[in-house]
Structures are given as structure tokens and as C-alpha cells.
Amino acid sequence: MSSSNPLEIMARLGYGARGVVYCLVGGLAVLAAIGSGGQTGGSRSALRTLLDQPFGDLIIIAIALGLAFFAAWRLIEPVTDADHRGSSGKALATRGAHFLSGLVYAGLALSALRLALGRPDSGGDDQSARDWTAWLLEKPFGQWLVGIVGLAIIGAGIAFLLKGWRGNVTEKLHCDQQTSRWAIPVGRMGFMARGVVFVLIGGFLVVAAWYSSSQEAIGLGGALAKLGSQPYGQVLLGITAAGLLAFGVFGLVQARFRRIDAPDLDDAKNAVADTVQAIRH
């Protein structure tokens, strides 16, 4: 699907980069579950494994650029309402969540770039989660804030589970019936797996808030490790990891077929500027 709109091109490359990262995370966790090597790390750990591959640093730079595009799109899309969600309570919550995810992916893009340039972060996803949790706990009403964030992440996880169970995962795709036939089960599996890890991450954030301890916080890698440590953990880990791999594949489908009504670049700049101005005042 060709387009001359730079924001649409940027968004498609971004969806593709996110898909690649989830494919890496899910694929490595599947290998760990079946005892064939691999790892249950998060996004940063998965990207680190690319350094041992030929041209690994260049591949990571390309992924970092794609993640930066995705972060930018996730900041622009809710501000301009490019997905035409409207201004209902549910729509505003979704748009706000997308904006926050843009900040998260901006951080991941920066970490990937640092990794490619030989300046890796001191820790992975879990340490990053603990760092920002500790920062938030130091703020006034910090425990309440961490608890609210945790509950919001749990809510997002439940929404993903419901979307995977009975939602229309291809509603924003422009694809033929043959593609939809396999994209629907792949997308459903992916959203359900993502829902599981979100519920786990949010649950441990609530625990961190309850005990006022940032050490209780976990990231994506920590959520997978928790699954693996349960009774029948290898089975649980394998199913969830396969789901994350499926979500990565679905991300590549989104990069090709998703309906993206990107605004003109000047309109997007004005909308973002107005939003920043409103926040400042």
C-alpha cells in the first residue's frame, strides 16, 4: 500500500519495527520454554542478542530508527485523533494510553541506539521498571500513583484479553479474505498473550505500591520469568511466548495492511504544538 505521506510511511515502518521486537522476544522465550537455549528477557535483552550476529549493530540501528518512528506516531496519533476514535471516555482513555506508550517506545528506541553504539544500559526491562517505579514512589502520593499506574496496566491487559477472545482484531486492516483467514487467529493469540503479561506487570506494580518497594516491579522479561517459575511453568511460558511471537507477526501484518489516516505534516506539527502549549498552561 503505497503512500507519499511521510507520517504514514513513518507509522508503517514503526509497526514493522515493533513487530520485529516482539518476534525476537517471543521467539527467544519459546526456545527457552522447550529447552533449546533462548531466554526469557524483555525487549532490551532480545535486542542485545543481535549484537553477536553479522551486521548486528546496523540491524539494531535500523530497529531503533523504526521504534523512534513508532514512538513519534504514537504521540501524534492520539493528539490529532488520526484513528477517528472521538472524545468519549473510552476513546480518551485509549488515546491517552497510546500517548504514554509513545513515551515508552521512545525510551526503548534510545536504549537500542545506545546498545548499537556500544553503550548498553546497565539493566534490562526489569531494572528500567524498578528505576521509574522508585522515581515515582519518591513523589508526593507516590504509592497511590504507582498503584493507579498498576491498575491501569491491569485494565489494559484485561482489554487485550477481551480483544483476543472476542474482539475484531482486523477492524483496522485493509486486507483480503485470504489474509484475514490467518491474520485473525494470529492476532487473537497475540493480543491474549500481551494481555497476560500486562496483567502480570500491573499486578506486581500494585504489590510494589502496597509495600512501597520498587524491587517488586517487573518488566516484560520478569513477567515471562514469573510464568516459567509456576507449576507447569514451561507449558505456560511456551504458550505465552508463542503468543508474543504471534503478536510480532501481527505487527508485520499491521505494517503492511493497517488503515492509517495520517494528517499532513504541518497539521500534525500544529496539533502537537497546541497540545504542548495547553499542557504548559
KOLDRENDREN-443880 format. One record per atom (N, C-alpha, C): atom name; x, y, z; residue in three letters. Coordinates in steps of 0.05 Angstrom, whole numbers. Layout:
<nodes>
 atom     xx     yy     zz rest
   CA      X      Y      Z  ALA
...
</nodes>
This chain:
<nodes>
 atom     xx     yy     zz rest
    N     17    -24      0  MET
   CA      0      0      0  MET
    C     18     25      0  MET
    N     20     37    -23  SER
   CA     39     60    -26  SER
    C     26     85    -16  SER
    N     43    103     -8  SER
   CA     34    129      2  SER
    C     58    149      1  SER
    N     51    174     -4  SER
   CA     71    195     -4  SER
    C     71    211     21  SER
    N     52    205     39  ASN
   CA     51    219     65  ASN
    C     73    209     83  ASN
    N     92    226     91  PRO
   CA    115    217    107  PRO
    C    106    206    134  PRO
    N     84    216    146  LEU
   CA     75    206    171  LEU
    C     64    177    169  LEU
    N     51    172    146  GLU
   CA     41    144    142  GLU
    C     64    125    138  GLU
    N     84    133    123  ILE
   CA    108    116    119  ILE
    C    122    111    145  ILE
    N    124    132    161  MET
   CA    137    130    187  MET
    C    122    111    205  MET
    N     95    113    205  ALA
   CA     79     95    222  ALA
    C     82     66    213  ALA
    N     82     61    187  ARG
   CA     84     33    177  ARG
    C    111     21    185  ARG
    N    132     37    182  LEU
   CA    159     27    190  LEU
    C    159     22    220  LEU
    N    145     39    235  GLY
   CA    144     36    264  GLY
    C    129     10    272  GLY
    N    107      5    260  TYR
   CA     92    -20    266  TYR
    C    110    -44    259  TYR
    N    125    -42    237  GLY
   CA    143    -64    230  GLY
    C    165    -68    250  GLY
    N    177    -46    260  ALA
   CA    198    -48    280  ALA
    C    188    -61    306  ALA
    N    164    -52    314  ARG
   CA    152    -64    338  ARG
    C    147    -94    334  ARG
    N    138   -101    310  GLY
   CA    133   -129    304  GLY
    C    159   -145    306  GLY
    N    181   -134    296  VAL
   CA    206   -148    297  VAL
    C    215   -153    326  VAL
    N    212   -133    343  VAL
   CA    220   -135    371  VAL
    C    204   -157    384  VAL
    N    177   -157    380  TYR
   CA    161   -178    393  TYR
    C    167   -206    381  TYR
    N    174   -208    356  CYS
   CA    183   -233    345  CYS
    C    208   -243    359  CYS
    N    227   -225    364  LEU
   CA    251   -232    378  LEU
    C    245   -241    407  LEU
    N    230   -225    421  VAL
   CA    223   -232    449  VAL
    C    209   -259    450  VAL
    N    188   -262    434  GLY
   CA    172   -287    434  GLY
    C    188   -311    425  GLY
    N    204   -307    403  GLY
   CA    220   -330    393  GLY
    C    241   -340    413  GLY
    N    255   -321    426  LEU
   CA    275   -329    446  LEU
    C    262   -342    470  LEU
    N    238   -333    478  ALA
   CA    224   -345    501  ALA
    C    214   -373    494  ALA
    N    205   -377    469  VAL
   CA    196   -403    460  VAL
    C    220   -423    462  VAL
    N    243   -414    453  LEU
   CA    267   -432    454  LEU
    C    274   -438    483  LEU
    N    271   -418    501  ALA
   CA    276   -423    529  ALA
    C    256   -443    541  ALA
    N    231   -441    532  ALA
   CA    210   -459    543  ALA
    C    214   -488    534  ALA
    N    225   -493    510  ILE
   CA    229   -520    501  ILE
    C    257   -530    507  ILE
    N    273   -513    521  GLY
   CA    299   -522    529  GLY
    C    320   -522    507  GLY
    N    316   -504    488  SER
   CA    335   -503    465  SER
    C    351   -477    465  SER
    N    359   -468    488  GLY
   CA    372   -442    491  GLY
    C    352   -420    494  GLY
    N    357   -397    483  GLY
   CA    338   -375    485  GLY
    C    339   -363    513  GLY
    N    320   -345    518  GLN
   CA    319   -331    544  GLN
    C    291   -319    548  GLN
    N    286   -313    573  THR
   CA    260   -300    579  THR
    C    264   -271    586  THR
    N    282   -258    571  GLY
   CA    286   -229    575  GLY
    C    265   -213    561  GLY
    N    266   -187    565  GLY
   CA    248   -168    553  GLY
    C    259   -158    527  GLY
    N    249   -135    518  SER
   CA    256   -123    493  SER
    C    286   -116    491  SER
    N    296   -104    513  ARG
   CA    324    -96    512  ARG
    C    343   -120    511  ARG
    N    336   -141    526  SER
   CA    353   -165    525  SER
    C    352   -179    498  SER
    N    328   -178    486  ALA
   CA    325   -191    459  ALA
    C    342   -176    439  ALA
    N    342   -149    440  LEU
   CA    358   -134    421  LEU
    C    388   -139    425  LEU
    N    395   -143    451  ARG
   CA    423   -148    457  ARG
    C    434   -173    443  ARG
    N    416   -193    439  THR
   CA    425   -218    426  THR
    C    433   -213    396  THR
    N    424   -191    385  LEU
   CA    431   -186    357  LEU
    C    460   -177    353  LEU
    N    472   -168    375  LEU
   CA    500   -158    372  LEU
    C    519   -180    363  LEU
    N    513   -205    369  ASP
   CA    530   -227    360  ASP
    C    526   -235    332  ASP
    N    506   -224    318  GLN
   CA    500   -231    291  GLN
    C    516   -213    271  GLN
    N    520   -223    247  PRO
   CA    533   -206    227  PRO
    C    517   -180    222  PRO
    N    532   -158    222  PHE
   CA    519   -132    219  PHE
    C    498   -126    241  PHE
    N    503   -138    264  GLY
   CA    483   -135    286  GLY
    C    479   -107    294  GLY
    N    501    -91    296  ASP
   CA    497    -63    304  ASP
    C    481    -47    284  ASP
    N    485    -53    258  LEU
   CA    469    -39    238  LEU
    C    440    -47    239  LEU
    N    434    -72    244  ILE
   CA    407    -82    247  ILE
    C    393    -68    271  ILE
    N    408    -65    293  ILE
   CA    396    -52    316  ILE
    C    391    -23    311  ILE
    N    409    -10    297  ILE
   CA    405     18    290  ILE
    C    379     21    273  ILE
    N    375      3    254  ALA
   CA    351      4    237  ALA
    C    326      0    254  ALA
    N    327    -19    273  ILE
   CA    305    -24    291  ILE
    C    300      1    309  ILE
    N    322     13    319  ALA
   CA    320     36    336  ALA
    C    306     59    321  ALA
    N    313     62    295  LEU
   CA    300     83    279  LEU
    C    271     77    276  LEU
    N    264     52    270  GLY
   CA    236     44    268  GLY
    C    220     48    293  GLY
    N    232     42    316  LEU
   CA    219     46    342  LEU
    C    215     76    347  LEU
    N    235     92    339  ALA
   CA    232    121    342  ALA
    C    208    131    325  ALA
    N    206    120    301  PHE
   CA    183    127    284  PHE
    C    156    119    297  PHE
    N    156     95    309  PHE
   CA    132     86    322  PHE
    C    125    103    346  PHE
    N    146    111    361  ALA
   CA    141    128    384  ALA
    C    130    155    375  ALA
    N    141    166    354  ALA
   CA    131    192    344  ALA
    C    102    189    334  ALA
    N     96    167    321  TRP
   CA     68    163    311  TRP
    C     49    160    335  TRP
    N     58    146    356  ARG
   CA     41    142    379  ARG
    C     37    168    395  ARG
    N     54    187    391  LEU
   CA     50    214    403  LEU
    C     32    231    385  LEU
    N     35    228    359  ILE
   CA     19    245    340  ILE
    C     -9    234    338  ILE
    N    -12    208    336  GLU
   CA    -39    196    330  GLU
    C    -60    204    351  GLU
    N    -55    202    377  PRO
   CA    -76    210    396  PRO
    C    -81    240    397  PRO
    N    -61    256    392  VAL
   CA    -64    285    393  VAL
    C    -81    294    370  VAL
    N    -77    282    346  THR
   CA    -92    290    323  THR
    C   -118    273    319  THR
    N   -121    253    335  ASP
   CA   -143    234    333  ASP
    C   -143    222    304  ASP
    N   -120    213    295  ALA
   CA   -117    203    268  ALA
    C   -133    177    264  ALA
    N   -139    163    286  ASP
   CA   -154    138    284  ASP
    C   -184    143    287  ASP
    N   -192    168    289  HIS
   CA   -220    176    290  HIS
    C   -235    162    313  HIS
    N   -223    162    336  ARG
   CA   -236    149    359  ARG
    C   -257    166    372  ARG
    N   -254    192    370  GLY
   CA   -273    210    382  GLY
    C   -265    220    409  GLY
    N   -284    229    425  SER
   CA   -277    241    451  SER
    C   -294    229    474  SER
    N   -304    205    470  SER
   CA   -318    191    492  SER
    C   -297    184    513  SER
    N   -307    175    536  GLY
   CA   -289    168    558  GLY
    C   -270    145    550  GLY
    N   -281    125    537  LYS
   CA   -265    102    528  LYS
    C   -245    111    507  LYS
    N   -253    129    489  ALA
   CA   -235    138    468  ALA
    C   -212    154    479  ALA
    N   -219    172    498  LEU
   CA   -198    188    510  LEU
    C   -178    171    526  LEU
    N   -188    150    539  ALA
   CA   -171    132    554  ALA
    C   -152    118    535  ALA
    N   -162    109    512  THR
   CA   -146     95    492  THR
    C   -125    114    481  THR
    N   -133    138    475  ARG
   CA   -115    158    463  ARG
    C    -93    165    484  ARG
    N   -101    168    509  GLY
   CA    -81    173    530  GLY
    C    -61    150    533  GLY
    N    -71    125    532  ALA
   CA    -54    102    534  ALA
    C    -34    101    510  ALA
    N    -44    108    487  HIS
   CA    -26    108    463  HIS
    C     -4    129    466  HIS
    N    -12    152    477  PHE
   CA      8    174    481  PHE
    C     30    164    501  PHE
    N     21    151    523  LEU
   CA     41    142    542  LEU
    C     58    120    530  LEU
    N     46    102    513  SER
   CA     62     82    500  SER
    C     83     94    482  SER
    N     76    117    470  GLY
   CA     96    131    454  GLY
    C    121    139    469  GLY
    N    117    148    494  LEU
   CA    140    154    511  LEU
    C    156    129    518  LEU
    N    142    107    523  VAL
   CA    156     82    529  VAL
    C    173     73    505  VAL
    N    161     74    481  TYR
   CA    176     66    457  TYR
    C    199     85    450  TYR
    N    196    110    457  ALA
   CA    218    129    454  ALA
    C    241    121    471  ALA
    N    236    113    496  GLY
   CA    257    103    514  GLY
    C    270     78    503  GLY
    N    254     60    492  LEU
   CA    265     35    481  LEU
    C    282     41    456  LEU
    N    273     60    440  ALA
   CA    289     68    416  ALA
    C    316     79    425  ALA
    N    316     95    445  LEU
   CA    341    107    455  LEU
    C    359     85    466  LEU
    N    348     66    481  SER
   CA    364     44    492  SER
    C    376     27    469  SER
    N    360     22    448  ALA
   CA    371      7    425  ALA
    C    393     22    411  ALA
    N    391     48    409  LEU
   CA    412     63    396  LEU
    C    437     63    413  LEU
    N    434     66    439  ARG
   CA    457     64    457  ARG
    C    471     37    455  ARG
    N    455     16    453  LEU
   CA    466    -11    451  LEU
    C    482    -14    425  LEU
    N    472     -4    403  ALA
   CA    486     -6    377  ALA
    C    512     10    377  ALA
    N    512     32    393  LEU
   CA    536     49    394  LEU
    C    556     40    415  LEU
    N    550     17    428  GLY
   CA    569      6    448  GLY
    C    565     17    475  GLY
    N    542     29    481  ARG
   CA    537     40    507  ARG
    C    511     28    518  ARG
    N    512      2    524  PRO
   CA    487    -12    533  PRO
    C    478     -1    560  PRO
    N    452     -4    565  ASP
   CA    441      4    591  ASP
    C    452    -15    613  ASP
    N    452     -5    638  SER
   CA    462    -21    660  SER
    C    444    -45    666  SER
    N    419    -43    659  GLY
   CA    400    -65    665  GLY
    C    380    -69    642  GLY
    N    363    -88    644  GLY
   CA    343    -94    624  GLY
    C    317    -81    630  GLY
    N    295    -94    620  ASP
   CA    268    -84    624  ASP
    C    260    -83    653  ASP
    N    268   -103    669  ASP
   CA    261   -104    697  ASP
    C    274    -81    712  ASP
    N    299    -76    707  GLN
   CA    313    -54    720  GLN
    C    301    -27    713  GLN
    N    294    -24    687  SER
   CA    281      0    679  SER
    C    255      5    694  SER
    N    239    -17    697  ALA
   CA    214    -15    711  ALA
    C    218     -8    740  ALA
    N    239    -19    752  ARG
   CA    245    -12    780  ARG
    C    254     16    783  ARG
    N    270     26    764  ASP
   CA    280     53    765  ASP
    C    258     74    765  ASP
    N    239     71    745  TRP
   CA    218     91    744  TRP
    C    198     88    766  TRP
    N    195     63    777  THR
   CA    177     59    800  THR
    C    189     73    824  THR
    N    216     70    828  ALA
   CA    229     83    851  ALA
    C    226    113    848  ALA
    N    229    124    824  TRP
   CA    226    153    819  TRP
    C    198    162    826  TRP
    N    178    146    819  LEU
   CA    151    154    824  LEU
    C    144    152    853  LEU
    N    155    132    867  LEU
   CA    150    128    895  LEU
    C    160    152    912  LEU
    N    180    166    902  GLU
   CA    192    188    916  GLU
    C    174    213    914  GLU
    N    155    214    896  LYS
   CA    138    237    892  LYS
    C    116    238    913  LYS
    N    104    261    918  PRO
   CA     80    263    935  PRO
    C     59    243    926  PRO
    N     47    228    945  PHE
   CA     27    208    939  PHE
    C     38    187    920  PHE
    N     64    182    922  GLY
   CA     77    163    904  GLY
    C     66    135    904  GLY
    N     59    125    928  GLN
   CA     48     98    929  GLN
    C     21     97    914  GLN
    N      5    118    918  TRP
   CA    -21    119    904  TRP
    C    -17    120    874  TRP
    N      3    136    865  LEU
   CA      8    139    836  LEU
    C     17    112    824  LEU
    N     36     99    838  VAL
   CA     45     73    828  VAL
    C     22     53    827  VAL
    N      5     53    848  GLY
   CA    -18     35    848  GLY
    C    -37     41    825  GLY
    N    -42     67    820  ILE
   CA    -60     74    798  ILE
    C    -49     65    771  ILE
    N    -23     69    767  VAL
   CA    -10     60    742  VAL
    C    -13     30    740  VAL
    N     -8     16    762  GLY
   CA    -10    -13    761  GLY
    C    -39    -22    754  GLY
    N    -59    -10    766  LEU
   CA    -86    -17    759  LEU
    C    -93    -10    730  LEU
    N    -82     12    720  ALA
   CA    -87     20    692  ALA
    C    -75     -1    673  ALA
    N    -51    -11    680  ILE
   CA    -38    -32    664  ILE
    C    -54    -58    665  ILE
    N    -64    -65    689  ILE
   CA    -81    -88    691  ILE
    C   -106    -85    673  ILE
    N   -118    -61    674  GLY
   CA   -141    -55    658  GLY
    C   -135    -58    628  GLY
    N   -111    -48    620  ALA
   CA   -104    -52    592  ALA
    C   -100    -81    585  ALA
    N    -88    -96    604  GLY
   CA    -85   -125    599  GLY
    C   -111   -139    596  GLY
    N   -131   -132    613  ILE
   CA   -157   -145    610  ILE
    C   -170   -137    583  ILE
    N   -166   -112    575  ALA
   CA   -177   -104    549  ALA
    C   -164   -120    526  ALA
    N   -138   -125    528  PHE
   CA   -124   -141    508  PHE
    C   -135   -170    508  PHE
    N   -140   -181    532  LEU
   CA   -150   -208    534  LEU
    C   -178   -209    521  LEU
    N   -195   -190    527  LEU
   CA   -222   -189    515  LEU
    C   -221   -186    485  LEU
    N   -202   -169    476  LYS
   CA   -200   -165    447  LYS
    C   -191   -191    433  LYS
    N   -172   -205    446  GLY
   CA   -163   -230    435  GLY
    C   -184   -252    436  GLY
    N   -202   -250    456  TRP
   CA   -222   -271    459  TRP
    C   -246   -267    440  TRP
    N   -255   -242    438  ARG
   CA   -279   -238    422  ARG
    C   -279   -212    406  ARG
    N   -257   -198    405  GLY
   CA   -256   -173    391  GLY
    C   -250   -176    362  GLY
    N   -253   -155    347  ASN
   CA   -248   -155    318  ASN
    C   -219   -144    314  ASN
    N   -200   -162    313  VAL
   CA   -172   -154    312  VAL
    C   -164   -143    285  VAL
    N   -181   -148    265  THR
   CA   -173   -138    238  THR
    C   -191   -114    229  THR
    N   -204   -102    248  GLU
   CA   -223    -80    241  GLU
    C   -208    -56    227  GLU
    N   -183    -53    233  LYS
   CA   -168    -30    222  LYS
    C   -149    -39    200  LYS
    N   -153    -63    189  LEU
   CA   -136    -73    168  LEU
    C   -151    -72    141  LEU
    N   -136    -65    120  HIS
   CA   -146    -66     93  HIS
    C   -133    -90     80  HIS
    N   -145   -114     83  CYS
   CA   -133   -138     71  CYS
    C   -155   -156     60  CYS
    N   -147   -174     43  ASP
   CA   -166   -191     30  ASP
    C   -174   -214     49  ASP
    N   -194   -229     41  GLN
   CA   -205   -250     58  GLN
    C   -185   -272     63  GLN
    N   -168   -277     44  GLN
   CA   -148   -298     47  GLN
    C   -128   -290     69  GLN
    N   -119   -265     69  THR
   CA   -101   -256     90  THR
    C   -115   -255    117  THR
    N   -140   -246    118  SER
   CA   -155   -245    143  SER
    C   -159   -273    155  SER
    N   -160   -293    139  ARG
   CA   -166   -320    149  ARG
    C   -144   -329    168  ARG
    N   -118   -322    162  TRP
   CA    -97   -330    181  TRP
    C    -89   -307    200  TRP
    N    -94   -282    192  ALA
   CA    -87   -259    209  ALA
    C   -104   -258    234  ALA
    N   -130   -266    232  ILE
   CA   -148   -265    255  ILE
    C   -138   -283    277  ILE
    N   -133   -309    273  PRO
   CA   -123   -325    296  PRO
    C    -96   -316    306  PRO
    N    -79   -307    288  VAL
   CA    -53   -298    297  VAL
    C    -56   -273    314  VAL
    N    -73   -254    306  GLY
   CA    -78   -230    322  GLY
    C    -91   -236    348  GLY
    N   -110   -255    349  ARG
   CA   -123   -262    373  ARG
    C   -104   -274    394  ARG
    N    -88   -292    384  MET
   CA    -67   -304    401  MET
    C    -48   -284    412  MET
    N    -40   -265    394  GLY
   CA    -21   -244    403  GLY
    C    -33   -226    424  GLY
    N    -57   -217    420  PHE
   CA    -69   -198    440  PHE
    C    -74   -212    466  PHE
    N    -81   -238    466  MET
   CA    -85   -252    491  MET
    C    -59   -255    507  MET
    N    -38   -262    492  ALA
   CA    -12   -264    505  ALA
    C     -2   -238    517  ALA
    N     -7   -217    501  ARG
   CA      1   -190    511  ARG
    C    -16   -182    535  ARG
    N    -41   -191    535  GLY
   CA    -58   -186    558  GLY
    C    -48   -199    583  GLY
    N    -38   -224    581  VAL
   CA    -28   -239    604  VAL
    C     -4   -224    616  VAL
    N     15   -216    599  VAL
   CA     39   -203    610  VAL
    C     32   -175    622  VAL
    N     13   -161    610  PHE
   CA      5   -135    621  PHE
    C     -8   -139    649  PHE
    N    -25   -159    652  VAL
   CA    -37   -164    678  VAL
    C    -16   -170    699  VAL
    N      4   -186    691  LEU
   CA     25   -193    710  LEU
    C     42   -168    717  LEU
    N     49   -153    697  ILE
   CA     65   -128    703  ILE
    C     50   -109    720  ILE
    N     24   -105    714  GLY
   CA      8    -87    730  GLY
    C      4    -98    758  GLY
    N      0   -124    761  GLY
   CA     -4   -135    787  GLY
    C     20   -131    805  GLY
    N     44   -135    795  PHE
   CA     68   -131    811  PHE
    C     73   -101    817  PHE
    N     63    -84    800  LEU
   CA     64    -55    806  LEU
    C     46    -49    830  LEU
    N     23    -61    831  VAL
   CA      5    -57    854  VAL
    C     18    -67    879  VAL
    N     32    -90    877  VAL
   CA     47   -100    900  VAL
    C     69    -81    908  VAL
    N     83    -70    888  ALA
   CA    104    -50    894  ALA
    C     92    -26    909  ALA
    N     69    -18    900  ALA
   CA     56      5    913  ALA
    C     48     -2    942  ALA
    N     37    -26    946  TRP
   CA     28    -35    972  TRP
    C     51    -35    992  TRP
    N     74    -46    984  TYR
   CA     97    -48   1002  TYR
    C    116    -24    999  TYR
    N    110     -5    981  SER
   CA    127     18    976  SER
    C    156      8    970  SER
    N    158    -11    953  SER
   CA    184    -23    946  SER
    C    186    -26    916  SER
    N    204    -11    904  SER
   CA    208    -13    875  SER
    C    219    -40    866  SER
    N    230    -55    884  GLN
   CA    242    -81    877  GLN
    C    220   -101    869  GLN
    N    195    -96    875  GLU
   CA    174   -114    868  GLU
    C    165   -110    839  GLU
    N    173    -88    826  ALA
   CA    165    -82    799  ALA
    C    179   -100    779  ALA
    N    166   -108    758  ILE
   CA    178   -125    737  ILE
    C    171   -113    710  ILE
    N    186   -121    690  GLY
   CA    181   -114    662  GLY
    C    172   -138    647  GLY
    N    174   -137    621  LEU
   CA    165   -159    604  LEU
    C    181   -185    610  LEU
    N    207   -182    612  GLY
   CA    224   -205    618  GLY
    C    217   -218    645  GLY
    N    212   -201    665  GLY
   CA    204   -210    691  GLY
    C    178   -225    691  GLY
    N    158   -215    675  ALA
   CA    133   -228    673  ALA
    C    136   -256    661  ALA
    N    152   -259    640  LEU
   CA    157   -285    628  LEU
    C    171   -304    648  LEU
    N    190   -293    663  ALA
   CA    204   -309    683  ALA
    C    185   -319    704  ALA
    N    166   -302    713  LYS
   CA    146   -310    733  LYS
    C    129   -333    723  LYS
    N    121   -331    697  LEU
   CA    106   -353    686  LEU
    C    122   -379    686  LEU
    N    147   -377    678  GLY
   CA    164   -401    677  GLY
    C    169   -414    704  GLY
    N    166   -399    726  SER
   CA    172   -410    752  SER
    C    147   -422    765  SER
    N    124   -421    752  GLN
   CA     99   -433    763  GLN
    C     98   -463    757  GLN
    N     80   -477    772  PRO
   CA     75   -505    764  PRO
    C     66   -506    735  PRO
    N     77   -526    721  TYR
   CA     73   -528    692  TYR
    C     83   -502    678  TYR
    N    103   -490    690  GLY
   CA    113   -464    680  GLY
    C    123   -465    652  GLY
    N    137   -487    644  GLN
   CA    147   -488    616  GLN
    C    125   -487    596  GLN
    N    102   -500    603  VAL
   CA     79   -500    585  VAL
    C     67   -472    584  VAL
    N     63   -460    607  LEU
   CA     52   -433    608  LEU
    C     70   -413    593  LEU
    N     96   -416    598  LEU
   CA    116   -398    584  LEU
    C    115   -403    554  LEU
    N    114   -428    546  GLY
   CA    114   -434    518  GLY
    C     90   -423    503  GLY
    N     66   -426    516  ILE
   CA     42   -415    504  ILE
    C     42   -385    502  ILE
    N     50   -372    524  THR
   CA     51   -343    524  THR
    C     73   -332    504  THR
    N     96   -346    504  ALA
   CA    117   -337    486  ALA
    C    109   -340    457  ALA
    N     95   -362    451  ALA
   CA     85   -365    423  ALA
    C     65   -344    416  ALA
    N     49   -335    436  GLY
   CA     30   -313    432  GLY
    C     44   -287    426  GLY
    N     66   -282    441  LEU
   CA     81   -257    436  LEU
    C     94   -258    408  LEU
    N    103   -281    400  LEU
   CA    114   -285    373  LEU
    C     92   -279    353  LEU
    N     68   -289    359  ALA
   CA     45   -284    341  ALA
    C     39   -254    339  ALA
    N     41   -240    362  PHE
   CA     36   -212    362  PHE
    C     57   -197    345  PHE
    N     81   -207    346  GLY
   CA    101   -195    328  GLY
    C     95   -199    299  GLY
    N     86   -223    292  VAL
   CA     78   -228    264  VAL
    C     54   -210    257  VAL
    N     35   -207    275  PHE
   CA     12   -190    270  PHE
    C     21   -161    266  PHE
    N     42   -153    281  GLY
   CA     53   -126    277  GLY
    C     64   -122    249  GLY
    N     75   -142    237  LEU
   CA     85   -140    209  LEU
    C     61   -139    190  LEU
    N     39   -152    197  VAL
   CA     14   -150    181  VAL
    C      4   -122    183  VAL
    N      4   -110    207  GLN
   CA     -5    -82    210  GLN
    C     12    -63    194  GLN
    N     38    -68    193  ALA
   CA     56    -51    178  ALA
    C     48    -50    149  ALA
    N     38    -72    139  ARG
   CA     30    -73    110  ARG
    C      1    -65    105  ARG
    N    -17    -74    122  PHE
   CA    -45    -71    115  PHE
    C    -61    -52    133  PHE
    N    -50    -41    154  ARG
   CA    -66    -25    172  ARG
    C    -76      1    159  ARG
    N   -101      8    165  ARG
   CA   -111     34    155  ARG
    C    -99     56    171  ARG
    N    -84     74    159  ILE
   CA    -71     96    173  ILE
    C    -79    122    159  ILE
    N    -96    137    172  ASP
   CA   -104    163    162  ASP
    C    -87    185    173  ASP
    N    -63    186    164  ALA
   CA    -43    205    175  ALA
    C    -50    233    166  ALA
    N    -48    252    185  PRO
   CA    -52    280    177  PRO
    C    -29    291    162  PRO
    N    -33    314    150  ASP
   CA    -10    328    137  ASP
    C     11    335    159  ASP
    N     36    336    150  LEU
   CA     57    341    169  LEU
    C     54    368    183  LEU
    N     45    389    169  ASP
   CA     42    415    181  ASP
    C     19    414    201  ASP
    N     -3    400    194  ASP
   CA    -26    398    213  ASP
    C    -17    383    238  ASP
    N     -1    362    235  ALA
   CA      9    347    259  ALA
    C     26    365    276  ALA
    N     44    380    264  LYS
   CA     61    398    279  LYS
    C     45    418    295  LYS
    N     25    429    283  ASN
   CA      8    449    296  ASN
    C     -8    436    319  ASN
    N    -18    412    315  ALA
   CA    -33    399    336  ALA
    C    -16    392    360  ALA
    N      9    382    354  VAL
   CA     27    376    376  VAL
    C     35    402    391  VAL
    N     40    423    376  ALA
   CA     48    449    389  ALA
    C     25    459    406  ALA
    N      0    457    397  ASP
   CA    -23    466    413  ASP
    C    -25    449    438  ASP
    N    -20    423    436  THR
   CA    -22    405    459  THR
    C     -1    413    480  THR
    N     24    417    470  VAL
   CA     46    424    489  VAL
    C     40    451    502  VAL
    N     28    470    487  GLN
   CA     21    496    498  GLN
    C      0    493    519  GLN
    N    -20    475    514  ALA
   CA    -41    471    534  ALA
    C    -31    458    559  ALA
    N    -12    439    556  ILE
   CA      0    426    580  ILE
    C     15    446    597  ILE
    N     30    464    584  ARG
   CA     46    483    598  ARG
    C     28    503    615  ARG
    N      4    508    604  HIS
   CA    -14    526    618  HIS
    C    -34    512    635  HIS
</nodes>
